[in-house]
């Protein structure tokens, strides 16, 4: 797949490191465990969304956009990276943010404004107040787009998580990069594991693995919605993206590996397993995870290793999707655990 023929800007440091977790591998007595450091992509504390934004901002510039509109939770990593990318290329950024686990002026919310984004904060249940009435997130975005156009602006909408066929190119690219690194290092990868929320990251990983005919199993770990909701969406996005780029690949729901056993009480709500997993990687390898995405995904991977889910003769690669600024909002939740 020739990625060079699609509009793209340079946002990240690549290739990101692929590191062997020797201490963790010995501790778990599992297969060789590696970590792909997409927390080191570089843009505004890094993270997986920056890979998607290389293609999304490229497409926005191709369409002569001057305002970027996106949406997500108040502490969204995607929104923080989108604000940084828009600023880098001289575009305004408007973030429609819904309340979630934290409204503190800290973490990503603070960084959004530091990066120059305008925040439109929704009320509970995804509703924004508008002249006495209430609007959904979708209606709020539609109104913003229409208002900007009447003012002579050319807005470009990036969906939640950057998860569409254009954004998925970022993780097709990552997977091709990972396979090239593994080949150079003499590593045979059996599975790669990542947090899966809005779907664009896992979609790109699935397509990238299949485009390269690698045989690598892509395991998505739920951080919000359960499998009955997410798997049909992932299947559709995989097929839409394959059709969009004429890849000749086709998927059914049975082809999607998505594990929803480690969500805990819900999106962004700390679980004991997540905290222990974040603590484990920090104390075994000196690597910091985030509490919302990579922490829960890593907890799930550790449990599956303990249960013998993965083939011990092949390496398992954890994709660190970043998000560490959110960790500081959780300090009180962690304190009683990390002092032991």
C-alpha positions in Angstrom: 0.0 0.0 0.0 1.5 3.3 -1.1 0.7 5.7 1.7 2.7 8.5 0.0 -0.1 9.1 -2.5 -2.5 10.4 0.2 -2.4 13.9 1.6 -0.3 14.0 4.7 1.6 16.4 7.0 4.5 15.7 9.3 3.5 15.7 13.0 5.2 12.8 14.7 8.7 11.4 15.5 8.8 8.1 13.6 9.5 5.3 13.8 8.6 5.2 17.5 10.6 2.8 19.6 9.9 -0.9 19.8 11.2 -1.9 23.3 11.6 -5.4 24.8 10.1 -5.6 28.3 12.6 -8.0 29.8 11.7 -7.6 33.4 8.0 -7.9 32.7 8.5 -10.9 30.5 10.4 -12.7 33.3 7.8 -11.6 36.0 4.9 -13.0 34.0 6.7 -16.0 32.6 4.9 -15.4 29.4 5.8 -14.9 25.8 8.3 -12.2 25.0 6.6 -8.9 25.6 7.4 -5.8 23.6 5.9 -2.3 23.7 5.5 0.1 20.8 6.0 3.5 22.2 3.4 5.6 20.5 3.3 7.7 23.6 6.5 9.1 22.1 5.1 10.5 18.9 6.0 14.0 20.1 3.0 16.3 19.4 1.8 17.9 22.7 2.8 14.9 24.9 2.3 12.5 22.0 -0.2 9.7 21.6 -1.9 7.6 18.9 -4.1 10.3 17.6 -1.2 12.2 16.1 -0.7 9.4 13.6 -4.3 9.8 12.5 -4.0 13.6 12.4 -1.1 13.5 9.9 -3.7 12.3 7.3 -6.7 14.2 8.6 -4.9 17.5 8.8 -3.4 16.7 5.3 -6.9 16.3 4.0 -8.1 19.4 5.7 -5.3 21.5 4.1 -6.1 19.9 0.7 -9.7 21.1 1.2 -8.4 24.6 2.2 -9.9 24.5 5.7 -9.2 27.3 8.1 -11.0 26.0 11.2 -10.9 22.5 12.7 -13.9 21.3 14.7 -13.7 18.1 16.7 -15.4 16.5 19.7 -14.7 14.2 22.7 -14.8 13.9 26.4 -13.5 16.8 28.6 -10.2 15.0 29.1 -9.9 13.7 25.6 -6.4 12.9 24.4 -7.7 13.2 20.8 -8.9 16.8 21.4 -5.6 17.8 22.9 -3.6 16.5 20.0 -6.0 18.0 17.5 -5.6 21.4 19.1 -1.9 21.1 18.7 -2.0 20.0 15.1 -4.4 22.7 14.1 -2.2 25.3 15.8 0.9 24.0 14.1 -0.7 24.5 10.7 -2.3 27.9 11.4 -5.9 26.8 11.8 -8.4 27.7 14.5 -9.6 24.8 16.6 -13.0 24.4 18.2 -13.6 21.5 20.6 -17.1 20.4 21.6 -16.5 18.6 24.9 -18.9 16.4 26.8 -18.5 15.9 30.6 -17.1 12.6 31.7 -15.0 11.4 34.6 -13.4 14.7 35.4 -14.3 18.4 35.0 -11.1 19.6 36.8 -9.2 22.3 35.1 -6.2 20.0 34.8 -4.7 17.4 32.4 -6.0 17.7 28.9 -8.6 20.3 29.5 -5.9 22.7 30.7 -3.7 21.8 27.7 -6.5 22.4 25.2 -6.8 26.0 26.2 -3.0 26.4 26.5 -2.8 25.3 22.8 -5.3 27.9 21.8 -8.4 25.9 21.3 -11.9 27.3 21.9 -13.9 25.0 24.2 -17.7 24.5 23.8 -18.6 22.6 27.0 -21.7 20.5 26.9 -24.1 19.9 29.7 -24.9 16.5 31.1 -26.2 13.9 28.6 -24.4 15.4 25.7 -26.6 18.5 25.7 -25.5 22.1 25.2 -27.7 25.0 26.3 -28.7 27.2 23.4 -31.0 30.2 23.9 -33.0 28.4 26.6 -33.1 25.1 24.7 -30.9 22.0 24.6 -28.9 20.7 21.7 -27.2 17.3 21.2 -23.5 17.1 20.4 -24.3 16.5 16.7 -26.7 19.5 16.6 -24.1 21.7 18.3 -21.5 20.7 15.7 -23.9 21.3 12.8 -24.7 24.7 14.2 -21.1 25.6 14.6 -20.3 24.5 11.1 -23.2 26.5 9.6 -22.3 29.6 11.6 -18.7 29.5 10.5 -19.7 29.2 6.9 -22.0 32.2 7.1 -18.9 34.1 8.4 -16.9 33.1 5.4 -14.9 30.4 7.1 -14.2 26.9 5.7 -14.5 24.5 8.7 -13.4 20.9 8.6 -14.9 18.3 11.0 -12.7 15.6 12.5 -14.9 12.9 14.2 -14.4 11.7 17.8 -11.1 9.9 18.0 -10.2 10.8 14.4 -11.9 7.5 13.6 -12.9 7.4 10.0 -11.3 5.9 6.8 -8.8 8.8 6.5 -7.8 8.7 10.2 -7.4 4.9 10.0 -4.5 5.4 7.6 -2.4 6.4 10.6 -2.6 3.0 12.1 -2.2 1.2 8.8 1.1 3.2 8.7 2.0 2.3 12.3 1.4 -1.4 11.6 3.6 -1.3 8.5 6.3 0.5 10.6 6.0 -2.1 13.4 6.4 -5.0 11.0 9.5 -3.5 9.4 11.0 -3.0 12.9 10.2 -6.5 13.9 11.7 -7.9 10.8 14.9 -5.9 11.3 15.1 -7.1 14.9 14.3 -10.7 14.1 11.1 -10.7 16.1 8.2 -13.0 15.2 5.0 -11.2 16.4 2.0 -13.4 17.2 -0.3 -10.7 18.6 -0.5 -6.9 19.1 -2.8 -5.4 21.7 -4.2 -1.9 22.0 -7.0 0.0 23.7 -10.0 0.3 21.4 -12.6 3.0 21.8 -13.8 4.9 18.8 -12.3 2.2 16.5 -9.9 3.9 14.2 -6.8 2.6 15.8 -7.8 -1.0 15.8 -9.2 -0.7 12.3 -5.9 0.5 11.0 -4.0 -2.2 12.9 -6.3 -4.9 11.4 -6.0 -3.6 7.9 -2.3 -3.0 8.2 -1.6 -6.5 9.4 -3.6 -7.9 6.5 -2.2 -5.6 3.8 1.3 -6.8 4.9 0.0 -10.5 5.0 1.7 -10.7 8.4 -0.6 -13.1 10.1 -0.5 -11.0 13.3 -3.6 -11.1 15.5 -5.0 -7.7 16.5 -6.6 -7.7 19.9 -8.7 -4.7 20.9 -9.3 -4.0 24.6 -12.5 -2.1 25.4 -12.4 1.0 27.4 -16.0 2.2 27.2 -18.6 0.2 25.2 -19.2 -3.6 25.2 -18.5 -6.0 22.3 -22.1 -6.1 21.1 -21.9 -2.4 20.3 -18.3 -2.1 19.1 -17.7 -5.2 17.0 -20.3 -4.3 14.3 -18.9 -0.8 14.1 -15.3 -2.1 13.8 -16.4 -4.5 11.0 -18.2 -1.7 9.2 -15.2 0.7 9.5 -12.8 -2.0 8.3 -14.9 -2.7 5.2 -15.5 1.0 4.5 -11.8 1.7 4.7 -10.9 -1.3 2.6 -13.4 -0.1 0.0 -12.3 3.5 0.2 -8.7 2.6 -0.6 -9.5 -0.4 -2.8 -7.6 -2.8 -0.7 -9.7 -5.8 -1.7 -10.2 -6.9 2.0 -13.5 -8.0 3.5 -14.5 -8.6 7.1 -17.2 -10.2 9.1 -17.9 -9.8 12.8 -16.1 -13.1 13.6 -12.9 -11.6 12.2 -12.8 -8.9 14.9 -11.1 -9.7 18.2 -12.4 -7.3 20.8 -12.3 -8.0 24.6 -14.7 -6.1 26.8 -13.9 -7.9 30.1 -11.7 -5.1 31.6 -13.8 -1.9 31.3 -14.6 -2.0 35.0 -17.5 0.3 36.1 -17.2 2.4 32.9 -15.3 4.8 30.8 -12.6 6.6 32.8 -13.7 5.1 36.1 -10.6 3.7 37.9 -10.5 0.0 38.5 -8.2 -1.8 40.9 -6.9 -3.9 38.1 -6.0 -0.8 36.0 -4.2 0.8 38.9 -2.2 -2.3 39.6 -1.3 -2.6 35.9 -0.1 1.0 35.7 2.0 0.4 38.9 3.4 -2.9 37.5 4.8 -1.4 34.3 6.1 1.7 36.1 8.0 -0.4 38.7 9.2 -3.1 36.3 10.1 -1.0 33.3 9.9 2.7 34.3 7.2 3.3 31.7 4.1 5.3 32.5 0.6 4.4 31.2 -2.5 6.4 31.3 -5.5 5.5 33.4 -8.3 5.7 30.8 -7.0 3.8 27.8 -3.6 2.1 27.9 -3.9 1.3 31.7 -7.1 -0.7 31.2 -5.8 -2.3 28.0 -2.5 -3.3 29.7 -4.4 -4.8 32.6 -6.4 -6.9 30.2 -3.2 -8.1 28.4 -1.5 -9.0 31.6 -4.5 -11.1 32.7 -4.7 -12.8 29.4 -1.0 -13.7 29.6 -1.5 -15.1 33.0 -4.4 -17.2 31.6 -2.2 -18.6 28.7 -4.2 -16.8 26.0 -1.2 -16.0 23.8 1.1 -18.4 22.0 4.3 -18.3 24.1 6.5 -19.1 21.0 5.7 -15.7 19.5 6.1 -12.2 20.8 3.2 -10.0 22.1 3.4 -6.3 21.3 1.5 -3.8 23.4 0.7 -0.6 21.6 1.2 2.3 24.0 -1.3 4.9 22.7 -0.3 7.7 25.1 -2.6 9.8 27.1 -0.3 10.3 30.1 -1.4 13.9 30.9 -4.7 12.5 32.2 -2.8 10.5 34.8 -2.4 13.6 37.0 -6.1 14.0 37.4 -6.2 10.6 39.0 -3.6 11.1 41.7 -6.0 10.8 44.6 -7.4 7.5 43.2 -3.9 6.1 42.9 -2.4 7.2 46.3 -3.6 4.3 48.5 -2.3 1.8 46.0 1.1 3.2 45.1 2.1 3.7 48.8 1.9 0.0 49.3 
